[in-house]
Amino acid sequence: MNKLLYITANPRGVDRSFGLQVGEHFLEAVSKENPDLQVERVDVYEEHIPLIDADVLNGWDKLRAGEALNETEAAAINRMNEVLEQFLSADGYVFVTPMWNLSYPPMLKAYIDNIAIAGKTFRYTANGSEGLMTGKKVVHIQARGGIYSEGPAADFEFTDKYLRGIMAFIGITDYEHVYVEGIAAYPDKAEELVQGAKTRAAETAAQFAKTPSRV
């Protein structure tokens, strides 16, 4: 692995985010395993991530029709292409996310809408859709206030299921999930829970850096 995209979706700093703390621990561990690894950070709250809005939809329609785009449409489409090309250039990806109201921060969904592009990361065939991003890896590091890995709330865990699903849709099935959960439910155990997640993150980093991707 040569290039890793480290994609974060939390407007808070590392000192106020358990997920980001575990994410930084993962980065430190994977960099020790692979000192030559190139890491590019993508903070979806700091970078301009276009939304699929009227300008984007109109721009796509005009491109299909061979018509000229106006300045606003062209700017949005060009920026989406930049986000996509950066994603395509990487060998592996780390997504660091919180769970908010059983879902993701909205800017992460916007980011996914920039990279799930027909003809680029997947294509339609006579037998259905086909992912084009084979041979790459994903790790999802997630902070959740409650317990969603098991028990009565497990049916409400939509976030990792979605990310795993959309990554498989574009062809990435080598996927690992590291969660730190229960902090809000058990604040007296916060330090223990975070340390446990950091241990799992370091173990995942060792495998992520050394083993070939499962295609």
Salt bridges, closest charged atoms under 4 A:
GLU24 OE2 - ARG41 NH1 2.79
GLU28 OE2 - LYS32 NZ 3.57
GLU33 OE1 - LYS210 NZ 3.36
GLU40 OE2 - LYS3 NZ 3.08
GLU47 OE1 - ARG79 NH2 3.27
ASP61 OD1 - ARG64 NH2 2.61
GLU73 OE1 - LYS62 NZ 2.93
GLU82 OE1 - ARG79 NH1 3.07
ASP113 OD1 - LYS109 NZ 2.77
GLU130 OE1 - ARG123 NE 2.90
GLU157 OE2 - ARG144 NH1 3.96
ASP160 OD1 - HIS140 ND1 2.76
ASP160 OD2 - ARG164 NH2 3.47
ASP160 OD2 - HIS177 ND1 3.35
ASP174 OD1 - ARG214 NH2 3.38
GLU176 OE2 - ARG214 NH2 3.62
GLU181 OE1 - ARG144 NH2 2.87
